[in-house]
């Protein structure tokens, strides 16, 4: 399996590289800055490509079976940059992946992306951008998985989660556990599923097998 990670130098992306590389999955890390290449190779990336989500990513996508989108402007970014990256950048990468014959696209979204009005006003633009990108992926014809984690933390991983197509309560989950979930989704060849994700009581693989 060849996997391209968009946003590979981010807090989830860097963790994900190590998990996939440990399974001998060929990982290509996509970044905007060539200076990040060496540290990502040390984590296990077989290749590092420089590309901008707001531009042409076709070379990075060639030969990739799966794309995992972990990029993001962050919930505290202004609306314009959030739309550029979390919405338009994601949508563009979905379209380019489809054009290149990619088989599956795994999107890291956010809880409340499917219902932006349920969140605080100051983050409405973030949830709306994520939701628009999710809808585009869902309608694209690509095999897809949309993972909507709750509030991300730097806590140690627990390896146990709660997931559901929709949760009413906004919870939290460590970035390490999100990376573990993404790696397991890739390994298990899950497709055409979407779910909210927080810390819980069920081992990751068991929870995913129940999807």
N, C-alpha and C positions, 0 to 999 in steps of 0.2 A: 504493500500500500504506500502510495506517495501522498503526503499531507502537506499542504501549504498553510502556514499560520500567519494571518494578517494581524498586525499589532504584536509581533513576536517579542518585542522588547518591553512590553507592558508587564504589569504585575502578575496577570494571569498567564499571558503568553510565555514568559520565561519559565514559569513552573511547568507549563504544559509540554514544552520541549523535552524536558528531562523525562517525563512520564512516557511519552511516545517513543523516544530514543531507546529507553530501557526495553521496549518490546521489538526492537530492531525495525521500527517503522521509519521509512525515509522521510525526514522532516526538512522542509524548506522554510526558512524564516524570512518573512517579508518585512523590511524596515525602510525608513526614510533616510537613515544616516548610515553611511558605509562604516563609520567609526565603531559602530556597534557589532560588527561582524565577528570579531575575534571572541568576544565574551559569549556570544550565542553559539558559536561552534564548540566552545568549551563545555556548554551545557548539553551538547549532543546534536545540534543542528548539522545535517549533512551538507546543506547548502544555505547560503544567505544571499538574497536578492534585494536590490535597492529599487523601490517603486513607491509612488505616492498614490494613496487611495483616491485622490482627486484628479488623477491622470490615467495614463495608459499602464495597465498591469498585465497585459497580454503575455509578455515574455515570462513573467513570474508564474503564470497559470498553466503554461504548457506542460503537459504530462502529469498534471495533478489529478488524483482520483477524488480527493476530499479537500475542501477548504474549510478552515475553522476561523471564524471572524471574532477576534478578541480585542480589536481596536476600539477606541472610544475617546471622545474629547473630555469625558468626565462630567458628572452632574453639576459641577460648579462653573462650567464654561458658559460664556454668553450664548444666546440663542443662535447667532449667525454661525459660529464655529461648530456648534452642536449639529446644526442642519448640514453643514458641509461634510462632517466626518460621519456622525452616527446615522444620518439619513442618506444623504446623496452619495457619500463614499461607499457605504454598504450596498446601496442599490446599484451603483456602477459596477462594483466587484461581482455582485450576483449576475448581472448581465454579461460581463466579460467572462465569468466562469462558464456560463451556459454556452457562450459562443466558442469557447475552447474545448467543450466536450467534457467538462468536469461532471462527475457522477453525483456528488453530494455536497451540500453546503450546510455547515453547522454554525448557527448564529448565537453569539452571546448577547442577549437582550437584557431586559430588566423586568422585575415584577412591576405591575401597573402600566407596562407598555401597552397592554390590551385594553386599558381603561384609564387614560391619563387624568380624567377629572377626579379620580379617587385619591390622587396624591396632592401634596402641597403645591400651591400656586407657583412657588419659586422653581419647582422642578418640572412644571407642566411641559415646557418646551422639550426637555430631555425625554420624557415619556412619549410625547407625540412623535419625536424624531425616530425613536426606537420602534414604536408601533408602526410607523409608515414603512420602515425598512423591513420589518417582519412580514407585513402584508405583501410587500413586493416579492419577497422570497417565497412565501406561501403560494403565490399565484404564478410563479416563474416557470413551473414545470420541472424544476430540479428536485431531486431527492433532498429533503431538508430535515433538520432538527433545530428547533428554537428553544434555547435554554434561558429561562427568565429568573436569575437569582435575586434574592433579597439584598439587604444591605451587606456590602462586602467588608470583611474584617481581615486583620492580620493575625488572628488567633491561630494556634496550632490546629492542624486538621484532626477531625474526629473520625472520619471515614464512615459516618452515618448521616443519613439525610432524610428529608421528607420531600416528596414531590407530588404534584397533582396538576391536572390541566388548568385548574384555577383555585387559588387560595384567597380567602377573604382577609386573613391576618398577614400583615407585612412583617417578615422575620429577617434573620440575618444568617450568613454563612461565610466561612473563611474562604479566601481566594484559593488556598491550597486544595480545599475540598471541591471547589468549582473546577479546578484543573483536573482533579481526579475523575470527576464526573465526565468532563469533556473527553478525556482519554478513553474512558470506558465506553462512552457512546461511539467513539471512532472504532474501537476494537470490536464491538458487538454488531457493527453494521446496522445500527438503528436508523430508521428513516421515516419521514412523514409523521413526526411526533412533535409536540411542544408542551412545555410544562413549566410551572413555577417551581422554585427550588430554594429550600432553606435547610438549616441543620435539623436533624431529626433523630430517630431511633433505629432506622433500618440501614443495614450495610448497603453501600452504593450499588454493587452489582445486583443484589436482591431487589432493590427498589426499581432499578431499570428493567429488570426482567418482568416486572409486573405491568409495565406500560402496555 
